[in-house]
Amino acid sequence: MPQEQLSKIGNSSICPSAIIVKGGRILLGLRNYTPDKWKTISVWTTPGGRCDDNETIESALRREVKEEIDITDLTIRAFICETPGAKEGDTVPMFYCTTTEEPRLMEQEKFSEWRWVPIPEYVKGGSWSVMNPGGHKIVSEFLNGQNVNM
């Protein structure tokens, strides 16, 4: 378990992300941003979000996954990387996770759907890589190296 990264204390510019894999598929949600939150755009992304002040990265990751998709059975298996976020100054630590649960659409004001995407399809890019192309490349290389039920 990537305890060193998970135990760090976060702040509002640190946005941990869960790369959740199950049965050779990665979980992605269609996030619909609005101008008051950032800009008008809809992009595929992974569960995660901003740390509260003085919250550990692990606590923030688990809280965001619970809030967004109602998954509590989350096994955090590895730290993948840390990438710049979409907003200037944000940092996104990414973690490889697994679960036995199915996601639920919890925040309909933010997301229109959650979908399990076959890893080979995810790796090809396209609409899956719009939000964070650099992060997508690193995650794709990580998943290929893990041979995650492909």
ZADO-1210 file (C-alpha; in nm, 4 decimals, padded with zeros to 6 digits):
<atoms>
<atom x="00.0000" y="00.0000" z="00.0000" code="MET" pos="1"/>
<atom x="00.1334" y="00.3471" z="-00.0866" code="PRO" pos="2"/>
<atom x="00.1239" y="00.4657" z="00.2757" code="GLN" pos="3"/>
<atom x="00.3758" y="00.7494" z="00.2394" code="GLU" pos="4"/>
<atom x="00.1602" y="00.9306" z="-00.0184" code="GLN" pos="5"/>
<atom x="-00.1707" y="00.8479" z="00.1504" code="LEU" pos="6"/>
<atom x="-00.0702" y="00.9812" z="00.4913" code="SER" pos="7"/>
<atom x="00.0275" y="01.3281" z="00.3625" code="LYS" pos="8"/>
<atom x="-00.1902" y="01.6147" z="00.4804" code="ILE" pos="9"/>
<atom x="-00.3674" y="01.7831" z="00.1911" code="GLY" pos="10"/>
<atom x="-00.5183" y="02.1206" z="00.1131" code="ASN" pos="11"/>
<atom x="-00.7669" y="02.2534" z="-00.1429" code="SER" pos="12"/>
<atom x="-00.5107" y="02.2394" z="-00.4271" code="SER" pos="13"/>
<atom x="-00.4502" y="01.8638" z="-00.3846" code="ILE" pos="14"/>
<atom x="-00.7097" y="01.6512" z="-00.5667" code="CYS" pos="15"/>
<atom x="-00.6517" y="01.2753" z="-00.5224" code="PRO" pos="16"/>
<atom x="-00.7955" y="01.0477" z="-00.7895" code="SER" pos="17"/>
<atom x="-00.8945" y="00.6788" z="-00.7709" code="ALA" pos="18"/>
<atom x="-00.8119" y="00.4720" z="-01.0783" code="ILE" pos="19"/>
<atom x="-01.0611" y="00.1948" z="-00.9968" code="ILE" pos="20"/>
<atom x="-01.0235" y="-00.1287" z="-01.1928" code="VAL" pos="21"/>
<atom x="-01.2538" y="-00.4306" z="-01.1884" code="LYS" pos="22"/>
<atom x="-01.2617" y="-00.7225" z="-01.4306" code="GLY" pos="23"/>
<atom x="-01.0246" y="-00.5631" z="-01.6801" code="GLY" pos="24"/>
<atom x="-01.2211" y="-00.2388" z="-01.6900" code="ARG" pos="25"/>
<atom x="-01.1588" y="00.1107" z="-01.5509" code="ILE" pos="26"/>
<atom x="-01.4360" y="00.3222" z="-01.3965" code="LEU" pos="27"/>
<atom x="-01.4983" y="00.6600" z="-01.5624" code="LEU" pos="28"/>
<atom x="-01.7627" y="00.9243" z="-01.5033" code="GLY" pos="29"/>
<atom x="-01.8927" y="01.1912" z="-01.7394" code="LEU" pos="30"/>
<atom x="-01.8366" y="01.5115" z="-01.5402" code="ARG" pos="31"/>
<atom x="-02.0343" y="01.8154" z="-01.6493" code="ASN" pos="32"/>
<atom x="-01.8602" y="02.1355" z="-01.5411" code="TYR" pos="33"/>
<atom x="-02.0348" y="02.4708" z="-01.5324" code="THR" pos="34"/>
<atom x="-01.8869" y="02.8217" z="-01.5633" code="PRO" pos="35"/>
<atom x="-01.9309" y="02.8901" z="-01.1901" code="ASP" pos="36"/>
<atom x="-01.7132" y="02.5861" z="-01.1102" code="LYS" pos="37"/>
<atom x="-01.4537" y="02.6230" z="-01.3848" code="TRP" pos="38"/>
<atom x="-01.5783" y="02.6434" z="-01.7434" code="LYS" pos="39"/>
<atom x="-01.8509" y="02.4838" z="-01.9531" code="THR" pos="40"/>
<atom x="-01.7163" y="02.1424" z="-02.0481" code="ILE" pos="41"/>
<atom x="-01.8119" y="01.7751" z="-02.0139" code="SER" pos="42"/>
<atom x="-01.5239" y="01.5303" z="-01.9761" code="VAL" pos="43"/>
<atom x="-01.4662" y="01.1714" z="-01.8725" code="TRP" pos="44"/>
<atom x="-01.2802" y="01.1488" z="-01.5432" code="THR" pos="45"/>
<atom x="-01.2083" y="00.9191" z="-01.2520" code="THR" pos="46"/>
<atom x="-01.3550" y="00.9461" z="-00.9004" code="PRO" pos="47"/>
<atom x="-01.1796" y="01.1915" z="-00.6737" code="GLY" pos="48"/>
<atom x="-01.1721" y="01.5493" z="-00.5607" code="GLY" pos="49"/>
<atom x="-01.0219" y="01.8188" z="-00.3437" code="ARG" pos="50"/>
<atom x="-00.8789" y="01.7601" z="00.0010" code="CYS" pos="51"/>
<atom x="-01.0273" y="01.9542" z="00.2879" code="ASP" pos="52"/>
<atom x="-00.7710" y="02.1491" z="00.4935" code="ASP" pos="53"/>
<atom x="-00.5821" y="01.9183" z="00.7329" code="ASN" pos="54"/>
<atom x="-00.7357" y="01.6053" z="00.5754" code="GLU" pos="55"/>
<atom x="-00.5044" y="01.3208" z="00.4737" code="THR" pos="56"/>
<atom x="-00.4923" y="01.2296" z="00.1084" code="ILE" pos="57"/>
<atom x="-00.6309" y="00.8838" z="00.1922" code="GLU" pos="58"/>
<atom x="-00.9255" y="01.0301" z="00.3853" code="SER" pos="59"/>
<atom x="-01.0037" y="01.2687" z="00.0991" code="ALA" pos="60"/>
<atom x="-00.9803" y="00.9902" z="-00.1595" code="LEU" pos="61"/>
<atom x="-01.2129" y="00.7597" z="00.0358" code="ARG" pos="62"/>
<atom x="-01.4560" y="01.0444" z="00.1141" code="ARG" pos="63"/>
<atom x="-01.4760" y="01.1567" z="-00.2497" code="GLU" pos="64"/>
<atom x="-01.5257" y="00.7996" z="-00.3777" code="VAL" pos="65"/>
<atom x="-01.8069" y="00.7502" z="-00.1242" code="LYS" pos="66"/>
<atom x="-01.9685" y="01.0863" z="-00.2128" code="GLU" pos="67"/>
<atom x="-01.9446" y="01.0438" z="-00.5907" code="GLU" pos="68"/>
<atom x="-02.0167" y="00.6727" z="-00.6434" code="ILE" pos="69"/>
<atom x="-02.1132" y="00.5278" z="-00.3013" code="ASP" pos="70"/>
<atom x="-01.8271" y="00.2763" z="-00.2983" code="ILE" pos="71"/>
<atom x="-01.6827" y="00.1980" z="00.0453" code="THR" pos="72"/>
<atom x="-01.5036" y="-00.1287" z="-00.0413" code="ASP" pos="73"/>
<atom x="-01.2001" y="00.0445" z="-00.1913" code="LEU" pos="74"/>
<atom x="-00.8624" y="-00.1277" z="-00.1848" code="THR" pos="75"/>
<atom x="-00.5849" y="00.1201" z="-00.2578" code="ILE" pos="76"/>
<atom x="-00.3147" y="-00.0935" z="-00.4156" code="ARG" pos="77"/>
<atom x="-00.0498" y="00.1463" z="-00.5485" code="ALA" pos="78"/>
<atom x="00.0484" y="00.5086" z="-00.5975" code="PHE" pos="79"/>
<atom x="00.0686" y="00.5659" z="-00.9743" code="ILE" pos="80"/>
<atom x="00.1878" y="00.9248" z="-01.0111" code="CYS" pos="81"/>
<atom x="00.1232" y="01.2876" z="-00.9361" code="GLU" pos="82"/>
<atom x="00.0207" y="01.5125" z="-01.2242" code="THR" pos="83"/>
<atom x="-00.0741" y="01.8785" z="-01.2596" code="PRO" pos="84"/>
<atom x="-00.4487" y="01.9322" z="-01.2373" code="GLY" pos="85"/>
<atom x="-00.6706" y="02.0928" z="-01.4985" code="ALA" pos="86"/>
<atom x="-00.6839" y="02.4141" z="-01.2936" code="LYS" pos="87"/>
<atom x="-00.3533" y="02.5967" z="-01.2553" code="GLU" pos="88"/>
<atom x="-00.1880" y="02.5181" z="-00.9220" code="GLY" pos="89"/>
<atom x="-00.3774" y="02.1928" z="-00.8623" code="ASP" pos="90"/>
<atom x="-00.1969" y="01.8639" z="-00.8076" code="THR" pos="91"/>
<atom x="-00.3577" y="01.5232" z="-00.8729" code="VAL" pos="92"/>
<atom x="-00.2053" y="01.2232" z="-00.6961" code="PRO" pos="93"/>
<atom x="-00.3403" y="00.9111" z="-00.8715" code="MET" pos="94"/>
<atom x="-00.3888" y="00.5765" z="-00.7006" code="PHE" pos="95"/>
<atom x="-00.4552" y="00.2312" z="-00.8485" code="TYR" pos="96"/>
<atom x="-00.7570" y="00.0855" z="-00.6657" code="CYS" pos="97"/>
<atom x="-00.9873" y="-00.2140" z="-00.6849" code="THR" pos="98"/>
<atom x="-01.3367" y="-00.2826" z="-00.5532" code="THR" pos="99"/>
<atom x="-01.6003" y="-00.5539" z="-00.5445" code="THR" pos="100"/>
<atom x="-01.8840" y="-00.2982" z="-00.5548" code="GLU" pos="101"/>
<atom x="-02.0732" y="-00.1313" z="-00.8377" code="GLU" pos="102"/>
<atom x="-02.0864" y="00.2505" z="-00.8618" code="PRO" pos="103"/>
<atom x="-02.4028" y="00.4485" z="-00.8053" code="ARG" pos="104"/>
<atom x="-02.4716" y="00.7904" z="-00.9587" code="LEU" pos="105"/>
<atom x="-02.4716" y="01.0021" z="-00.6423" code="MET" pos="106"/>
<atom x="-02.4087" y="01.3564" z="-00.7663" code="GLU" pos="107"/>
<atom x="-02.6396" y="01.4037" z="-01.0622" code="GLN" pos="108"/>
<atom x="-02.5731" y="01.7772" z="-01.0601" code="GLU" pos="109"/>
<atom x="-02.2074" y="01.7010" z="-01.1458" code="LYS" pos="110"/>
<atom x="-02.2087" y="01.3671" z="-01.3302" code="PHE" pos="111"/>
<atom x="-02.4450" y="01.2266" z="-01.5907" code="SER" pos="112"/>
<atom x="-02.3148" y="00.8679" z="-01.5790" code="GLU" pos="113"/>
<atom x="-02.0490" y="00.6249" z="-01.4593" code="TRP" pos="114"/>
<atom x="-01.9226" y="00.3577" z="-01.6935" code="ARG" pos="115"/>
<atom x="-01.6839" y="00.0603" z="-01.6791" code="TRP" pos="116"/>
<atom x="-01.4558" y="00.1020" z="-01.9821" code="VAL" pos="117"/>
<atom x="-01.2441" y="-00.1913" z="-02.1066" code="PRO" pos="118"/>
<atom x="-00.8793" y="-00.1077" z="-02.0420" code="ILE" pos="119"/>
<atom x="-00.7718" y="-00.1565" z="-02.4075" code="PRO" pos="120"/>
<atom x="-01.0400" y="00.0972" z="-02.5105" code="GLU" pos="121"/>
<atom x="-00.9285" y="00.3410" z="-02.2384" code="TYR" pos="122"/>
<atom x="-00.5641" y="00.3096" z="-02.3448" code="VAL" pos="123"/>
<atom x="-00.6537" y="00.4130" z="-02.7033" code="LYS" pos="124"/>
<atom x="-00.7389" y="00.7614" z="-02.5694" code="GLY" pos="125"/>
<atom x="-00.9927" y="00.9657" z="-02.7576" code="GLY" pos="126"/>
<atom x="-01.2647" y="01.1116" z="-02.5355" code="SER" pos="127"/>
<atom x="-01.1218" y="00.9240" z="-02.2346" code="TRP" pos="128"/>
<atom x="-00.8044" y="01.1359" z="-02.2397" code="SER" pos="129"/>
<atom x="-00.9407" y="01.4907" z="-02.2824" code="VAL" pos="130"/>
<atom x="-00.9394" y="01.5924" z="-01.9144" code="MET" pos="131"/>
<atom x="-00.5743" y="01.5125" z="-01.8399" code="ASN" pos="132"/>
<atom x="-00.3767" y="01.3832" z="-02.1413" code="PRO" pos="133"/>
<atom x="-00.0528" y="01.3502" z="-01.9424" code="GLY" pos="134"/>
<atom x="-00.2261" y="01.1623" z="-01.6629" code="GLY" pos="135"/>
<atom x="-00.4029" y="00.9397" z="-01.9162" code="HIS" pos="136"/>
<atom x="-00.0686" y="00.8440" z="-02.0719" code="LYS" pos="137"/>
<atom x="00.0896" y="00.7558" z="-01.7359" code="ILE" pos="138"/>
<atom x="-00.2176" y="00.5614" z="-01.6179" code="VAL" pos="139"/>
<atom x="-00.2314" y="00.3727" z="-01.9499" code="SER" pos="140"/>
<atom x="00.1353" y="00.2753" z="-01.9187" code="GLU" pos="141"/>
<atom x="00.0799" y="00.1713" z="-01.5566" code="PHE" pos="142"/>
<atom x="-00.2245" y="-00.0432" z="-01.6411" code="LEU" pos="143"/>
<atom x="-00.0448" y="-00.2053" z="-01.9355" code="ASN" pos="144"/>
<atom x="00.2480" y="-00.2850" z="-01.7043" code="GLY" pos="145"/>
<atom x="00.0171" y="-00.4348" z="-01.4447" code="GLN" pos="146"/>
<atom x="-00.1488" y="-00.6642" z="-01.6991" code="ASN" pos="147"/>
<atom x="-00.4781" y="-00.5897" z="-01.5217" code="VAL" pos="148"/>
<atom x="-00.7100" y="-00.8649" z="-01.6465" code="ASN" pos="149"/>
<atom x="-00.6726" y="-00.7451" z="-02.0035" code="MET" pos="150"/>
</atoms>
